[in-house]
């Protein structure tokens, strides 16, 4: 269920400035877990429900599992 809040309303509910929320929204500031928790609490949703949406954008396989050998080759950095 979508909350349908604008940035100013979410800022008021969460106690996070609209400017900070805007920077997070546009990817110009990293989101801290404590900040995400404040947002979840203000929306009265479980923290995990916000995190589940974020993992959909990480390009993991459909089952959400990483695969052995699917990472970067770090061989040149090994001594």
N, C-alpha and C positions, 0 to 999 in steps of 0.2 A: 504494500500500500504506500503510495507516494504521499509525502507530507505536504508538498506544493507550497513550500515557503520560499520567499525571496531572500536574498542575501542579508538584508537588514533585519528581517525577522529571525533568521537563524542566528545572527550575531547577538541579538537581544536575548534569545533563549539560552545560548551557549556561553555567553560572556566572552566570546572571542570577537575581536574587532572585525568589522566588515572588510577592512583593508587586508588583514591577515587571511581571512577566509577567501578573499579574491585571489591572493597570491597562491594559496594552496590549490584552489580550483583550477588555476591556469598552469600549474606545475612549476611556478617560479619559486616556491618554497616547499621544502620537504614536510610531510605530515608526520608529526610525532604520534605515537600510540596514545599518549595521555590526551592529546588534542582530539584525536578520533574518539576516544572514550567520552570526552565532554560533549562532543557532537551527538554521539549515540544516546547519552543520557538525556540531552535536551530534546531529542526526537522520541524518547521513550521506546527505543528499539535495542535489542541485544547488540553488543559490540561486534560479534561475529557476523551479524547480518550485513553490516557495512563492509566488512573484510571479504565476505564471500563475493560481493559485487566487484571488488577490486581485483580479485584473483582471476576473474573472467577475462581481464585484459592482459594477462601475463603470457599469453600464447602457449599455455601448457596443453598437452593432449586432452581430449574430451574427458578422460577419467581423472584428470587432475594430477596424475602421477608423472614424476620425472623419470626418464629412462637412463639406464646405465650407458655411458658413452655419448650422451646427448649434449654434454657440456663442451667447454672450450679445451683445445689441446694446449696443455701447459708444459709439454715436453721440453721446450727450449729453455724454460725457467728452472728445470730440475737440474741439480748438480750431481 
